[in-house]
Amino acid sequence: MKKTGPDQPNVDRRGFLKGVAVAGGAGMAASSVARAQGVAPAARAAAPNAAQQAAEHDHPPEMEALTTEKTGSDFMVDVCKTLSIDYMAACPGSTFRGLQESFINYGQNKKPEWLTCLHEEVSVGMAHGYAKVAGKPMAAMLHGTVGVQHAAMAIYNAWCDRVPMMLFTASAGPVEDRRPGVEWAHSVQDGAVTVRDFTKWDDYPWSLQSFAESTVRAYQLSCAQPPGPVLITADGKLQEMELGKKESAKLKIPKLSMGTQAVADPAALKDAAKMLVAAENPVILVDRYARSQKGVDALVKLAELLQAPVVDNRSRMNFPTQHYLYQSARGGALVGQADCILSLEPVDLFGQLNRVRDQMERTWRSTKKANAKVVCISTHDLMVRANYQDFQRLSEADMNITADAEASMPYLIEAVQREIGENKTKFEARGQKMRDAAKGFNDRARAEGAIGWDSSPISGARLYAELWNQIKNEDWAFMSPNNYSGNWQHRLWPLEKHYQYIGASGGSGVGYEPVAALGAALAHRDAGGRFPVAVIGDGNFNMAPHVMWSAVHHKIPFLGIIQNNRAYHQEVMHIQRMANRHNRAVDSAVIGTVITDPNIDYAMNARSYGAVGIGPISDPKELGEALKKGVAAVKAGNPVLIDVIMQPRG
Amino acid sequence: MKIIASSFFAAGFSLAAGCAFAQTPAPAGNIENGKKHFASDGCYQCHGANADGAALTGPKLSRTTLPFDAFLMQLRKPSAEMPPYEAPIVSDQTAADIYAFVKSLPASPDAKSLPLLTGMGVK
C-alpha cells in the first residue's frame, strides 16, 4: 500500500475502493448519516485527485481491475466440498469475508450450508453436539484473533471430550495489504497458539495448494481415534487474490483417505481374555467407549459372554440401561468386590478406582481390592499434552493396552470366546445373580423417585417421569449430561440406541449444554423423525440463550427444558463448604452464586428469540400439561423452551 | 468414577445411621426456626428444599429415623463429604430445631401409588 504524504488529505483510496466494493450498503448508510447531519459527503471523505490516484497506483487508475471471476476463496470452497462437511457455523467476521461470500455464492450455500450463530462459542459447541450424533465433523469459522478467543472454551470442551471438528480462522494477510486499525487488531502471526494446547493439529497455509493439502490432512487427523478439533488459518490475501485459469489448473485437491483405527495387539488381547475368563468377579467399567450402535452391541456381546456387570460412567451411550448386566447403580460395590476390572476408554482411570475426600485434609483411598487386576483399553495416551491437566492422575493398570476400544472389541470378543471354549454355561450362576440384583434397581429407583413427588420446587425424578410420559412413543433422543438432576434418565428410562444419549461436555466448561443440544438437534433433524430433548441448567443456558434464535432461524426443532434452580448451584455448595470450614457466616454462600432478584423469565427470553416459551412451572401438577404442549409444538417444527423451577439438585 | 466423584457432597447422614448411639431424647426443637435455618444455613443445597434428598448429593432427611445424637454427630464430625457444622456456626439448639423440622415433614407417597413411576423401567 502506498503512503500518503503529510500535506495530502488522509484518504486511503485503495481502502476506500475496497470498502465500497465489499460493503456498498455500509457506504450508502454512511452517506445517509452525513446527509442527516447536514454535512456534505465531500467534506467527510474527499475524493482523491489525479495526483493522489497516480501516487497510489503503479499503473493508471483506469487500468485497475476492480472485479474478478474467481478468487482463492472459491478454491478453498472447492477443497471443503471434497470433505464430508454438511455445515459451517459462524458468527460473522471480516477476516473471512472472502470465504463467507464464496461459500454462500460460489458454493451455493450447500454442503456446507452456512449457519448463523451469535457467538463463536455457539458455533463450536454446535459442532461438538453435532459430531456426537452424526458421527462426523461439522465446521466452524472463527473471526481472526477475537473469534478464536471467544471460541476457546468450547474448543477446550471438545478437546477434552475427544470430539472431531473442523475449525477455520483467518488473518488479514501481509502488512502492506492491511488497512490501518481493525485489520491489524484482527491479524496474528500465529493465531492457533491461543488454542494449540487443546487442538489436535493446526496450520497456516501460505499457498492455495498448501491450503488444500492441510485442510484434507486436518480432516483426516480430526477423525482418527482419538478424535479432536483441528484448526486451519485461511490467509486473507490468499482468500481475496484473483485466481486465474492458469494458476487454477496447477492446483490439485488431494483425495480424502480416512485411516483405519488403531486396534489392540492380539497378544495383549489374549492375555486380557485369560484374566477376564479366569476371574470370579469381573467388572467392566466403560466411559468414552461407544461411538456407534455397533460399539454398544459389541459390548453387550462381551458382557453376556462373561456374564460380567457393566458400570457406565456415561460419557457416551455405551450400554442399554434396561439390560440386566447394566449395574451402574452398585458400581462402587462392584469395583470393591472385583478381582478383575476391564476399563474401556476411561476419562479418568484413577478416579474410577480411587476416592479423594474434599475435606481440610485431602485424603484418598483405593476403592478396589489390592490384588484386583486392572486391564485398560484406551486411546488416552495417544493424545496427551503438557500444559492443560485433563489427562488426570496417573493410575496403575496391570495391562495398559493403547488402542481404540471400540475397534478392538470384536477381537477381544474372539479372544474371550476362545478362552471360554465349549463351556458355554460357565458363568450362568453369575448371570443369575446379576439378574436378581437388576430387579432391585428398578424398585429402588422408583422408591427414591417417589420421594418429594409433590414437592415444589419440582424434583428431578418427577420431571423425568413426566417427561418420559410425554415422549415415550416418540423416537426420542436425549442431549444433556445432566449429572445435576440425579441421572434419572439413566435410572428410569430405557436407553437402548446409541443416539439416545451423548454424554457430557468433557471439560466442564459452562455453556456446553444449550449449544451442544442445538448441534445435536440439527443432526437428529437430518436423521429424520427423531424427537430431540435436552434438560439444560439455568446457569448453562445463560451462557448462550441466543441458541434459541439460531434454532428458529435454521428451523431446528427441539424441546429444551430449563432445570431452573436459580443458581450456579455447584458453586453455592463450594462456597458453603469454605464457610463451614472457616466456621463463619454459613448463611452467605448465596452471595455471588445465586441467580435471583430478579428471577429470569426464560419463557419470555425464548419468545424474544422467536421460539415457543412455556413457564415458569413450579407446581408439579402443571408440569405434565406444560410438557404436552411443548411436545406438540416441537412436533409442529418449533424450538421450545420450558422453564421448570426445580430442586437445587435432582 | 463419576458415581463417586459426583457424590461431591454426599452427606454422611446415612452412614452415621449404622453407628450405635445412646438414644438420649432430643432437646425440644422449634420447627419454624429449624425450617428457617435449614434454608439459610445451606442444608437445602444437598438435601433438597424439602429435605427430600438428592440422588448424588445428600440423602433424604425428612422424617429421619436417626436419633438426635447421631444427627448431631454427623453434623459436627461428618463422615464422607459433608461439610462440618461446628457449634460456632450451628448451636446445639439450632441443630435441635433443624432436627425437629425435618422430623415434622410429611411422608412421601408410596411409589406403587404413582402410575407414572410404576410404568417405567420395565425389564
HADDOCK unambig.tbl for C-alpha pairs under 7 A between the chains (distance, minus, plus):
assign (segid A and resid 313 and name CA) (segid B and resid 1 and name CA) 6.65 0.50 0.50
assign (segid A and resid 313 and name CA) (segid B and resid 2 and name CA) 5.74 0.50 0.50
assign (segid A and resid 322 and name CA) (segid B and resid 121 and name CA) 6.91 0.50 0.50
assign (segid A and resid 322 and name CA) (segid B and resid 123 and name CA) 5.68 0.50 0.50
assign (segid A and resid 351 and name CA) (segid B and resid 1 and name CA) 4.90 0.50 0.50
assign (segid A and resid 352 and name CA) (segid B and resid 1 and name CA) 3.58 0.50 0.50
assign (segid A and resid 353 and name CA) (segid B and resid 1 and name CA) 6.84 0.50 0.50
assign (segid A and resid 355 and name CA) (segid B and resid 4 and name CA) 6.96 0.50 0.50
assign (segid A and resid 357 and name CA) (segid B and resid 81 and name CA) 6.38 0.50 0.50
assign (segid A and resid 358 and name CA) (segid B and resid 81 and name CA) 6.19 0.50 0.50
assign (segid A and resid 359 and name CA) (segid B and resid 81 and name CA) 6.97 0.50 0.50
assign (segid A and resid 442 and name CA) (segid B and resid 121 and name CA) 6.14 0.50 0.50
assign (segid A and resid 446 and name CA) (segid B and resid 111 and name CA) 5.88 0.50 0.50
assign (segid A and resid 446 and name CA) (segid B and resid 117 and name CA) 5.94 0.50 0.50
assign (segid A and resid 447 and name CA) (segid B and resid 111 and name CA) 5.24 0.50 0.50
assign (segid A and resid 450 and name CA) (segid B and resid 108 and name CA) 6.50 0.50 0.50
assign (segid A and resid 450 and name CA) (segid B and resid 109 and name CA) 6.14 0.50 0.50
assign (segid A and resid 450 and name CA) (segid B and resid 110 and name CA) 6.51 0.50 0.50
assign (segid A and resid 450 and name CA) (segid B and resid 111 and name CA) 5.07 0.50 0.50
assign (segid A and resid 451 and name CA) (segid B and resid 52 and name CA) 5.97 0.50 0.50
assign (segid A and resid 451 and name CA) (segid B and resid 108 and name CA) 5.15 0.50 0.50
assign (segid A and resid 452 and name CA) (segid B and resid 52 and name CA) 5.41 0.50 0.50
assign (segid A and resid 452 and name CA) (segid B and resid 108 and name CA) 5.92 0.50 0.50
assign (segid A and resid 453 and name CA) (segid B and resid 108 and name CA) 6.86 0.50 0.50
assign (segid A and resid 465 and name CA) (segid B and resid 116 and name CA) 6.07 0.50 0.50
assign (segid A and resid 465 and name CA) (segid B and resid 117 and name CA) 6.33 0.50 0.50
assign (segid A and resid 466 and name CA) (segid B and resid 116 and name CA) 7.00 0.50 0.50
assign (segid A and resid 469 and name CA) (segid B and resid 116 and name CA) 6.97 0.50 0.50
assign (segid A and resid 486 and name CA) (segid B and resid 54 and name CA) 6.77 0.50 0.50
assign (segid A and resid 486 and name CA) (segid B and resid 55 and name CA) 5.15 0.50 0.50
assign (segid A and resid 486 and name CA) (segid B and resid 56 and name CA) 5.98 0.50 0.50
assign (segid A and resid 492 and name CA) (segid B and resid 120 and name CA) 6.16 0.50 0.50
assign (segid A and resid 492 and name CA) (segid B and resid 121 and name CA) 5.27 0.50 0.50
assign (segid A and resid 493 and name CA) (segid B and resid 120 and name CA) 6.82 0.50 0.50
assign (segid A and resid 493 and name CA) (segid B and resid 121 and name CA) 5.91 0.50 0.50
assign (segid A and resid 494 and name CA) (segid B and resid 121 and name CA) 6.29 0.50 0.50
assign (segid A and resid 573 and name CA) (segid B and resid 45 and name CA) 6.54 0.50 0.50
assign (segid A and resid 576 and name CA) (segid B and resid 42 and name CA) 6.82 0.50 0.50
assign (segid A and resid 577 and name CA) (segid B and resid 83 and name CA) 5.45 0.50 0.50
assign (segid A and resid 580 and name CA) (segid B and resid 83 and name CA) 6.28 0.50 0.50
assign (segid A and resid 580 and name CA) (segid B and resid 84 and name CA) 6.03 0.50 0.50
assign (segid A and resid 580 and name CA) (segid B and resid 85 and name CA) 6.09 0.50 0.50
assign (segid A and resid 581 and name CA) (segid B and resid 84 and name CA) 6.85 0.50 0.50
assign (segid A and resid 583 and name CA) (segid B and resid 86 and name CA) 6.97 0.50 0.50
assign (segid A and resid 583 and name CA) (segid B and resid 88 and name CA) 6.49 0.50 0.50
assign (segid A and resid 583 and name CA) (segid B and resid 89 and name CA) 5.97 0.50 0.50
assign (segid A and resid 584 and name CA) (segid B and resid 89 and name CA) 6.19 0.50 0.50
assign (segid A and resid 586 and name CA) (segid B and resid 41 and name CA) 5.24 0.50 0.50
assign (segid A and resid 586 and name CA) (segid B and resid 89 and name CA) 6.78 0.50 0.50
assign (segid A and resid 587 and name CA) (segid B and resid 40 and name CA) 5.00 0.50 0.50
assign (segid A and resid 587 and name CA) (segid B and resid 41 and name CA) 4.80 0.50 0.50
assign (segid A and resid 587 and name CA) (segid B and resid 42 and name CA) 6.74 0.50 0.50
assign (segid A and resid 647 and name CA) (segid B and resid 48 and name CA) 5.99 0.50 0.50
assign (segid A and resid 647 and name CA) (segid B and resid 49 and name CA) 6.35 0.50 0.50
assign (segid A and resid 648 and name CA) (segid B and resid 45 and name CA) 6.00 0.50 0.50
assign (segid A and resid 648 and name CA) (segid B and resid 48 and name CA) 6.25 0.50 0.50
assign (segid A and resid 649 and name CA) (segid B and resid 46 and name CA) 6.89 0.50 0.50
assign (segid A and resid 649 and name CA) (segid B and resid 48 and name CA) 6.72 0.50 0.50
assign (segid A and resid 649 and name CA) (segid B and resid 54 and name CA) 5.83 0.50 0.50
assign (segid A and resid 650 and name CA) (segid B and resid 54 and name CA) 5.32 0.50 0.50
assign (segid A and resid 650 and name CA) (segid B and resid 55 and name CA) 6.52 0.50 0.50
